[in-house]
Amino acid sequence: MAVNISISLNPGLYLKDPQQSELGKRIIKHSILMIDELGFEIFNFKKLAEEMKSTEASIYRYFENKHLLLIYLVSWYWEWLNYMIQIKTFNIEDPKKKLEIILHTFVSISEENPTIDYVNESALHKVVIAESTKVYHTKGVDEENKKGFFLNYKEIVTTVSDVILEIKPDFPYPHALASNLYEMTNNHFYFADHLPRLTDISNKKGQNEEVEKMLLFFISKMLA
């Protein structure tokens, strides 16, 4: 069943909030599907407009360029992940259990979300896995960071690092471990499908369980 939800994102990412209009929601919907299908390099606003049977000008009223659109989509995912983590860990007092829930959410979020009619969660998850490093591995990252474009990601890392310190207060690298757990999740999904010699995860059924088992193995050793 579809749910009506609006994710609050940095207004510097867009010229007009796409979540507030039907055309904007269609831009979100079709851009996710097209980036997943074509890849970010090949994707452009001309192709998006043709797919939507609209005009490039209408898309440019919402987003200045496709890079900001990609940041918007990945930020939407980060904020949704933050939301799901908060919901799932609410009233969980045991920090080890809390971290296990967070790691499970990293792995399975695209399967567990209630459906939002203009967001294909499975396709967006694949876009994040394949394309999210292009959001901040850029020459403009410092200026975009000053504008607060990556706060959603930082909130995830802060949440996880706080739980790590609950488990082991003297652990010296909580933020490094937190960001690596998140990146490891996405990287090994990607490696399993495209660069299998870089991982021990298979690209067959049960991949989610394998990745989660790997994450739990690392934290059991590092936070013992």
Backbone bond lengths (Angstrom), bond angles and torsions (degrees), N, CA, C in turn:
res aa  C-N    CA-C-N  psi(-1)  N-CA   C-N-CA  omega(-1)  CA-C   N-CA-C  phi
1 M - - - 1.462 - - 1.523 109.51 -
2 A 1.316 117.77 134.59 1.451 121.49 179.90 1.525 110.64 -72.43
3 V 1.332 114.41 146.32 1.452 119.66 177.27 1.516 109.03 -119.91
4 N 1.308 115.29 153.02 1.455 120.95 -179.57 1.521 108.69 -100.45
5 I 1.321 116.58 106.27 1.455 120.68 -178.16 1.517 108.61 -142.34
6 S 1.322 115.68 143.93 1.461 121.63 177.16 1.518 108.06 -122.18
7 I 1.323 116.12 122.35 1.453 121.82 -179.91 1.522 108.26 -89.16
8 S 1.320 116.49 128.53 1.465 121.01 -178.77 1.526 110.04 -84.01
9 L 1.336 116.02 120.81 1.461 121.10 -177.74 1.519 110.64 -127.15
10 N 1.320 116.16 163.54 1.458 123.08 -179.36 1.533 110.39 -57.11
11 P 1.330 118.55 120.97 1.476 120.59 -177.47 1.523 113.36 -66.37
12 G 1.339 117.27 -13.55 1.452 119.33 176.40 1.513 113.31 -70.22
13 L 1.334 116.43 -11.84 1.459 120.40 -178.61 1.522 112.87 -80.77
14 Y 1.309 117.61 -19.58 1.461 119.86 -174.04 1.529 110.58 -138.12
15 L 1.304 115.83 159.80 1.462 122.48 175.03 1.517 110.71 -89.53
16 K 1.328 116.18 -32.83 1.459 123.82 177.31 1.525 106.98 -142.40
17 D 1.318 117.67 130.82 1.461 121.44 -174.46 1.537 110.07 -63.68
18 P 1.330 117.82 113.52 1.470 119.26 -176.09 1.528 113.63 -68.86
19 Q 1.327 117.18 -18.56 1.462 119.16 -179.81 1.523 113.03 -75.76
20 Q 1.339 116.15 -8.02 1.458 119.93 -175.80 1.521 114.07 -99.12
21 S 1.321 117.59 7.03 1.466 119.99 178.32 1.522 110.12 -147.30
22 E 1.307 116.15 158.73 1.457 120.65 178.79 1.529 111.08 -66.87
23 L 1.336 116.54 -39.36 1.464 119.35 178.03 1.528 110.16 -63.28
24 G 1.325 116.61 -43.49 1.460 120.34 179.18 1.516 112.28 -61.41
25 K 1.314 116.85 -41.22 1.472 120.45 177.70 1.525 110.88 -64.61
26 R 1.323 116.36 -35.65 1.468 119.59 177.06 1.524 110.85 -66.79
27 I 1.329 116.31 -35.64 1.470 120.15 176.13 1.523 109.65 -61.79
28 I 1.328 116.97 -46.27 1.466 120.94 178.15 1.527 110.05 -60.00
29 K 1.328 115.41 -50.13 1.464 120.61 -176.28 1.518 112.20 -58.35
30 H 1.326 116.74 -51.83 1.456 120.06 -173.73 1.526 112.21 -76.33
31 S 1.326 118.24 -30.52 1.466 119.31 178.05 1.524 110.64 -67.19
32 I 1.328 118.05 -39.33 1.468 120.81 176.56 1.523 110.10 -59.67
33 L 1.327 116.56 -49.47 1.462 120.94 -176.82 1.526 111.63 -65.13
34 M 1.334 116.88 -38.55 1.460 119.76 -177.55 1.516 112.27 -74.68
35 I 1.338 117.43 -39.34 1.473 119.37 177.64 1.521 109.84 -65.58
36 D 1.325 116.72 -38.44 1.468 120.15 176.18 1.531 110.36 -62.44
37 E 1.308 117.21 -42.06 1.468 120.70 -177.00 1.521 112.94 -75.95
38 L 1.345 117.45 -44.91 1.461 121.78 -171.04 1.519 114.02 -96.20
39 G 1.332 116.54 -28.59 1.464 120.67 -168.09 1.511 110.08 92.64
40 F 1.332 116.64 151.80 1.458 120.80 -173.54 1.524 112.20 -66.57
41 E 1.338 117.41 -35.45 1.468 119.58 -176.80 1.517 111.77 -62.54
42 I 1.326 117.22 -40.45 1.464 121.30 -176.39 1.533 111.46 -82.72
43 F 1.313 116.03 -29.90 1.472 120.92 179.86 1.526 111.02 -61.53
44 N 1.335 117.01 139.93 1.470 121.64 172.22 1.522 109.55 -152.94
45 F 1.321 115.71 170.20 1.470 120.45 -176.03 1.521 112.39 -68.25
46 K 1.330 117.23 -28.68 1.464 119.27 177.98 1.525 110.03 -63.87
47 K 1.334 116.34 -46.31 1.460 120.60 179.44 1.521 110.81 -66.65
48 L 1.335 116.09 -37.77 1.464 119.87 178.24 1.527 110.38 -63.10
49 A 1.325 116.46 -44.15 1.471 120.27 179.97 1.529 110.76 -62.36
50 E 1.326 117.09 -41.48 1.459 120.18 178.48 1.522 111.28 -62.91
51 E 1.331 116.58 -41.71 1.463 120.92 179.65 1.523 111.16 -64.09
52 M 1.341 115.71 -37.96 1.464 121.10 -178.34 1.521 112.69 -83.55
53 K 1.350 116.17 -7.78 1.470 121.47 -172.64 1.538 109.91 55.87
54 S 1.335 113.21 47.63 1.459 121.75 179.33 1.523 107.74 -130.14
55 T 1.319 117.45 -156.23 1.467 121.62 -179.66 1.522 110.59 -124.56
56 E 1.336 116.14 153.16 1.468 119.85 174.54 1.524 110.65 -58.49
57 A 1.311 116.53 -38.91 1.467 120.27 -178.09 1.522 111.37 -58.71
58 S 1.335 116.49 -37.97 1.462 119.40 -179.51 1.526 110.97 -66.57
59 I 1.321 117.18 -35.29 1.471 120.84 178.70 1.524 110.26 -71.30
60 Y 1.330 116.48 -39.64 1.462 120.26 179.19 1.527 112.21 -66.81
61 R 1.297 118.37 -15.48 1.470 119.63 173.86 1.528 111.30 -73.06
62 Y 1.325 116.09 -17.36 1.468 120.81 -179.78 1.534 112.40 -102.95
63 F 1.342 116.19 -39.66 1.462 119.95 -175.94 1.526 110.15 -133.44
64 E 1.320 115.01 137.12 1.457 120.32 -178.31 1.522 111.58 -69.14
65 N 1.335 117.43 -35.99 1.459 122.09 -179.65 1.527 109.89 -159.88
66 K 1.317 116.45 172.39 1.464 120.06 -174.70 1.522 112.05 -73.77
67 H 1.328 117.71 -24.00 1.467 119.90 176.04 1.524 110.65 -64.24
68 L 1.320 117.16 -45.49 1.459 120.04 178.22 1.524 111.25 -66.55
69 L 1.331 116.99 -33.23 1.462 119.77 174.98 1.523 110.24 -62.86
70 L 1.337 116.98 -42.61 1.466 119.61 179.14 1.528 110.96 -64.07
71 I 1.334 117.21 -42.90 1.473 119.53 176.29 1.524 109.77 -59.23
72 Y 1.317 116.17 -41.19 1.464 120.27 179.35 1.526 110.72 -59.50
73 L 1.323 117.05 -47.53 1.467 120.65 -177.36 1.528 111.32 -65.31
74 V 1.333 116.45 -43.88 1.460 119.73 179.62 1.521 110.27 -68.22
75 S 1.326 117.72 -37.91 1.467 121.14 176.88 1.520 111.04 -64.82
76 W 1.323 116.33 -37.08 1.464 120.48 175.27 1.526 109.61 -58.51
77 Y 1.325 115.92 -45.40 1.467 121.27 178.97 1.530 110.54 -62.78
78 W 1.329 117.25 -46.47 1.471 120.69 179.41 1.526 111.30 -58.92
79 E 1.313 116.06 -43.71 1.463 119.39 -178.82 1.531 110.69 -67.90
80 W 1.312 116.56 -38.85 1.459 120.24 176.77 1.533 110.44 -64.42
81 L 1.337 117.52 -40.63 1.457 122.01 176.64 1.523 110.17 -62.17
82 N 1.328 116.92 -44.33 1.467 120.74 175.54 1.525 111.42 -56.27
83 Y 1.318 115.34 -46.45 1.461 120.94 -179.06 1.525 111.24 -60.54
84 M 1.327 116.58 -46.14 1.455 120.74 -178.72 1.525 111.77 -66.04
85 I 1.329 117.05 -37.13 1.467 120.62 177.58 1.524 110.29 -63.31
86 Q 1.337 116.49 -44.25 1.464 119.97 -179.87 1.530 111.21 -63.25
87 I 1.323 116.33 -41.25 1.466 120.36 179.49 1.527 110.79 -64.54
88 K 1.317 116.76 -46.29 1.456 121.29 -173.76 1.531 113.40 -73.69
89 T 1.341 117.10 -26.49 1.472 119.42 -177.96 1.523 112.49 -100.55
90 F 1.329 116.90 1.24 1.462 120.45 179.76 1.531 110.15 -60.16
91 N 1.323 115.65 128.30 1.466 122.92 179.79 1.531 114.07 70.02
92 I 1.338 118.24 10.91 1.468 121.09 172.57 1.527 107.70 -89.50
93 E 1.299 117.23 115.89 1.463 121.17 -175.43 1.523 113.03 -91.63
94 D 1.316 117.69 -33.35 1.464 121.31 -177.91 1.530 109.15 -71.70
95 P 1.342 119.71 113.78 1.469 120.83 -175.97 1.528 113.20 -63.63
96 K 1.346 117.81 -31.72 1.468 119.37 178.06 1.527 110.46 -65.85
97 K 1.313 115.99 -42.88 1.459 120.15 176.49 1.522 110.60 -64.25
98 K 1.322 115.39 -39.08 1.467 120.23 179.68 1.531 110.64 -61.79
99 L 1.334 116.95 -43.31 1.460 120.27 179.91 1.527 110.80 -67.06
100 E 1.315 117.53 -37.69 1.463 120.72 176.71 1.534 110.54 -61.32
101 I 1.318 116.55 -41.16 1.471 120.52 178.66 1.522 110.45 -65.02
102 I 1.320 116.91 -41.52 1.465 120.96 178.94 1.522 110.60 -61.35
103 L 1.328 117.04 -45.97 1.461 120.14 -179.54 1.525 110.94 -65.01
104 H 1.316 117.26 -38.53 1.463 120.29 175.93 1.529 110.50 -62.26
105 T 1.328 116.06 -38.59 1.469 120.43 178.54 1.515 111.08 -67.29
106 F 1.335 118.37 -40.46 1.460 121.20 174.41 1.527 110.69 -51.98
107 V 1.318 115.23 -45.03 1.459 121.42 -171.50 1.528 112.37 -78.43
108 S 1.318 116.90 -39.17 1.467 119.82 -166.40 1.523 114.39 -115.20
109 I 1.312 118.22 11.59 1.464 119.97 -172.83 1.527 112.64 -58.17
110 S 1.318 117.55 -36.32 1.471 118.99 -176.86 1.519 111.99 -68.65
111 E 1.327 117.82 -20.27 1.455 121.32 -179.47 1.521 112.36 -92.32
112 E 1.337 116.89 -23.49 1.454 120.69 -170.96 1.520 113.92 -97.78
113 N 1.323 117.51 -15.59 1.461 120.02 -175.64 1.523 112.67 -67.16
114 P 1.323 117.52 141.21 1.461 118.02 164.38 1.530 108.83 -64.43
115 T 1.300 116.81 150.09 1.459 120.60 -173.88 1.520 111.81 -75.54
116 I 1.316 115.60 130.33 1.459 122.45 170.57 1.521 105.72 -104.64
117 D 1.305 117.50 123.35 1.462 120.20 -163.97 1.520 114.56 -60.69
118 Y 1.331 118.57 -24.99 1.465 119.15 -179.11 1.531 112.77 -104.27
119 V 1.344 117.51 9.12 1.458 121.40 177.70 1.524 109.15 -128.44
120 N 1.330 116.13 116.91 1.457 121.25 171.36 1.528 106.69 -84.91
121 E 1.344 116.80 101.62 1.456 121.07 -172.46 1.524 112.34 -62.32
122 S 1.329 116.80 -37.13 1.457 120.26 179.61 1.522 111.29 -64.98
123 A 1.329 116.54 -44.44 1.465 120.59 178.68 1.523 110.84 -66.86
124 L 1.333 117.21 -40.66 1.466 120.01 179.00 1.519 110.46 -63.47
125 H 1.328 117.02 -40.00 1.463 120.04 177.27 1.523 110.81 -59.31
126 K 1.326 117.04 -41.83 1.471 120.72 178.38 1.527 111.13 -66.73
127 V 1.333 117.28 -36.79 1.464 120.77 175.88 1.533 110.21 -62.49
128 V 1.324 116.66 -44.41 1.466 120.79 179.45 1.524 110.58 -62.05
129 I 1.327 117.25 -44.32 1.463 121.20 179.54 1.528 110.96 -60.82
130 A 1.326 116.72 -44.64 1.461 121.08 -173.73 1.523 114.09 -84.18
131 E 1.339 117.30 -31.20 1.467 119.60 -166.21 1.526 115.74 -121.30
132 S 1.341 119.38 -9.84 1.467 119.14 -167.57 1.523 113.76 -65.79
133 T 1.343 118.38 -28.81 1.465 118.03 178.85 1.528 111.90 -64.68
134 K 1.343 117.00 -22.52 1.462 120.41 178.22 1.525 111.59 -71.48
135 V 1.328 116.24 -12.64 1.460 120.72 177.46 1.524 110.71 -70.17
136 Y 1.343 117.27 -40.21 1.471 119.24 -174.19 1.521 114.50 -122.53
137 H 1.328 119.09 -5.54 1.462 120.90 172.19 1.530 108.43 -89.45
138 T 1.312 115.57 66.77 1.460 122.01 -177.14 1.521 109.88 -137.99
139 K 1.309 116.63 163.90 1.461 121.39 176.95 1.525 111.58 -67.53
140 G 1.321 116.78 -24.51 1.461 120.08 -177.35 1.511 114.44 -91.79
141 V 1.330 117.59 9.98 1.461 120.12 -172.64 1.518 112.89 -60.78
142 D 1.333 118.11 -38.38 1.470 119.96 -176.48 1.530 111.28 -65.88
143 E 1.321 115.99 -42.38 1.460 119.61 179.40 1.524 110.34 -68.36
144 E 1.321 116.98 -40.37 1.463 120.56 178.75 1.523 111.31 -67.74
145 N 1.325 115.59 -34.01 1.463 119.28 176.19 1.523 111.00 -64.37
146 K 1.330 117.10 -40.11 1.471 121.46 177.41 1.532 111.09 -60.91
147 K 1.321 115.91 -30.74 1.465 120.51 179.39 1.528 112.58 -81.01
148 G 1.329 116.35 -3.92 1.464 120.23 176.56 1.512 114.74 82.70
149 F 1.331 117.67 22.84 1.455 120.60 -175.16 1.529 113.39 -69.34
150 F 1.331 117.39 -19.46 1.459 120.00 -173.66 1.528 112.96 -112.86
151 L 1.312 116.39 18.38 1.459 120.08 -178.50 1.523 112.12 -62.58
152 N 1.326 117.18 -34.05 1.468 120.79 179.85 1.529 110.72 -61.03
153 Y 1.336 115.61 -42.39 1.462 120.65 178.41 1.524 110.07 -67.33
154 K 1.315 116.31 -43.50 1.467 120.28 -179.79 1.525 111.64 -61.42
155 E 1.331 116.51 -34.50 1.466 119.95 178.24 1.518 111.33 -65.71
156 I 1.336 117.25 -37.95 1.461 120.45 175.54 1.522 110.14 -60.90
157 V 1.329 115.80 -48.41 1.460 120.76 -177.87 1.531 110.91 -63.79
158 T 1.327 117.12 -40.53 1.462 120.32 178.29 1.526 110.98 -63.53
159 T 1.323 116.02 -43.85 1.470 120.01 178.44 1.520 111.00 -58.06
160 V 1.322 116.72 -47.90 1.464 120.97 -177.94 1.519 111.21 -68.33
161 S 1.328 117.32 -41.97 1.471 119.81 -179.37 1.528 111.44 -64.49
162 D 1.318 117.09 -35.20 1.472 120.07 176.87 1.529 111.12 -63.99
163 V 1.320 116.48 -39.47 1.470 120.39 178.24 1.524 110.24 -67.73
164 I 1.329 116.41 -40.55 1.471 120.52 177.19 1.528 110.49 -57.52
165 L 1.329 116.73 -42.63 1.470 120.29 -179.87 1.523 112.11 -71.66
166 E 1.328 117.14 -25.99 1.465 119.37 172.35 1.526 110.25 -65.20
167 I 1.320 115.76 -38.47 1.462 120.69 -179.05 1.527 110.88 -74.06
168 K 1.331 115.60 -45.17 1.464 120.25 -176.20 1.526 108.60 -139.51
169 P 1.337 117.45 89.13 1.477 121.28 -173.55 1.525 114.76 -58.35
170 D 1.328 118.18 -24.97 1.463 119.94 -178.30 1.526 112.66 -95.90
171 F 1.343 117.30 9.68 1.468 119.10 179.18 1.525 108.84 -66.32
172 P 1.356 117.72 125.31 1.473 119.62 -169.39 1.529 115.83 -80.36
173 Y 1.330 118.24 -15.07 1.465 119.71 -172.51 1.528 111.85 -131.17
174 P 1.319 118.48 57.13 1.475 119.77 -175.42 1.522 113.91 -65.30
175 H 1.340 117.61 -40.47 1.467 119.45 -179.48 1.524 111.20 -70.47
176 A 1.327 116.42 -38.35 1.465 119.87 177.84 1.526 110.61 -62.94
177 L 1.327 116.83 -44.02 1.459 119.67 179.23 1.523 110.66 -66.09
178 A 1.327 117.06 -41.79 1.468 120.81 -179.18 1.523 111.54 -60.73
179 S 1.323 116.92 -48.77 1.470 119.57 -179.20 1.523 110.96 -67.55
180 N 1.329 116.79 -34.83 1.464 119.62 179.31 1.521 112.09 -69.30
181 L 1.326 117.76 -35.21 1.466 119.78 177.22 1.520 110.42 -63.07
182 Y 1.340 116.20 -42.45 1.466 119.78 178.72 1.524 110.72 -66.49
183 E 1.337 116.94 -49.30 1.458 120.47 -178.35 1.526 110.90 -65.67
184 M 1.331 117.25 -37.35 1.454 120.95 178.64 1.526 110.82 -60.03
185 T 1.313 116.34 -41.48 1.461 120.63 178.47 1.524 110.32 -55.34
186 N 1.329 116.68 -53.25 1.465 120.64 -177.55 1.520 112.31 -68.76
187 N 1.340 116.63 -41.34 1.461 120.03 -177.43 1.521 111.99 -61.25
188 H 1.323 116.87 -41.95 1.461 117.97 -174.50 1.519 112.78 -78.77
189 F 1.320 117.96 -24.84 1.462 118.95 166.93 1.530 109.52 -62.32
190 Y 1.326 115.68 -44.83 1.465 121.07 -178.33 1.526 110.89 -66.45
191 F 1.345 116.62 -47.05 1.461 120.17 -179.83 1.531 111.27 -60.78
192 A 1.333 116.81 -42.15 1.469 120.26 -179.04 1.523 111.34 -58.22
193 D 1.329 116.59 -36.99 1.465 120.77 -176.86 1.527 113.60 -85.79
194 H 1.344 116.84 -27.69 1.463 119.08 -170.84 1.527 114.90 -126.34
195 L 1.326 118.87 -32.62 1.467 122.76 -176.94 1.530 108.88 -132.42
196 P 1.328 117.21 66.29 1.466 120.72 -168.58 1.519 115.12 -62.24
197 R 1.332 118.76 -21.85 1.471 119.50 179.58 1.531 112.29 -75.18
198 L 1.346 116.75 -5.40 1.466 120.43 178.21 1.525 112.30 -95.56
199 T 1.324 117.43 2.47 1.466 119.43 -176.87 1.523 110.06 -146.42
200 D 1.320 114.65 166.31 1.471 121.26 173.40 1.525 110.72 -106.17
201 I 1.328 116.48 6.74 1.458 122.27 179.21 1.526 109.00 -89.27
202 S 1.319 117.49 135.04 1.461 120.70 178.53 1.517 110.14 -83.49
203 N 1.314 116.30 164.75 1.470 120.35 177.60 1.522 110.72 -102.07
204 K 1.326 116.42 24.71 1.458 121.26 -178.47 1.523 110.81 -102.89
205 K 1.329 115.61 -179.10 1.454 121.62 177.42 1.523 109.71 -55.83
206 G 1.317 116.16 139.93 1.455 120.33 -177.46 1.518 113.44 94.95
207 Q 1.337 115.84 8.89 1.459 121.16 -178.32 1.531 111.76 -59.91
208 N 1.335 116.98 -41.95 1.465 120.27 178.99 1.518 111.57 -57.06
209 E 1.337 115.78 -45.94 1.458 119.77 -178.84 1.525 111.02 -64.31
210 E 1.336 117.10 -37.46 1.464 120.74 178.47 1.523 111.28 -63.67
211 V 1.332 116.65 -46.65 1.461 120.37 -179.31 1.531 110.29 -62.79
212 E 1.318 116.61 -44.15 1.463 119.99 179.73 1.530 110.62 -62.97
213 K 1.306 117.45 -41.35 1.468 121.25 177.91 1.525 110.53 -61.19
214 M 1.329 117.21 -40.53 1.461 121.75 178.26 1.528 111.31 -62.59
215 L 1.330 116.31 -45.76 1.462 120.45 179.68 1.526 110.81 -61.44
216 L 1.316 116.37 -44.55 1.466 120.53 179.93 1.519 111.17 -63.73
217 F 1.324 117.16 -35.02 1.467 121.03 177.31 1.528 110.07 -62.44
218 F 1.321 117.34 -47.11 1.461 120.36 -178.51 1.531 112.07 -63.31
219 I 1.323 117.09 -44.16 1.466 117.13 -178.22 1.525 111.54 -70.92
220 S 1.332 117.43 -29.83 1.466 119.27 178.25 1.520 110.90 -65.59
221 K 1.338 117.39 -33.04 1.457 121.37 179.00 1.534 111.74 -80.15
222 M 1.316 116.30 -41.42 1.464 120.29 -173.77 1.522 113.01 -79.51
223 L 1.323 116.56 -27.59 1.465 119.33 -176.20 1.525 112.17 -110.90
224 A 1.318 116.82 18.61 1.465 121.75 178.98 1.536 111.10 -65.83
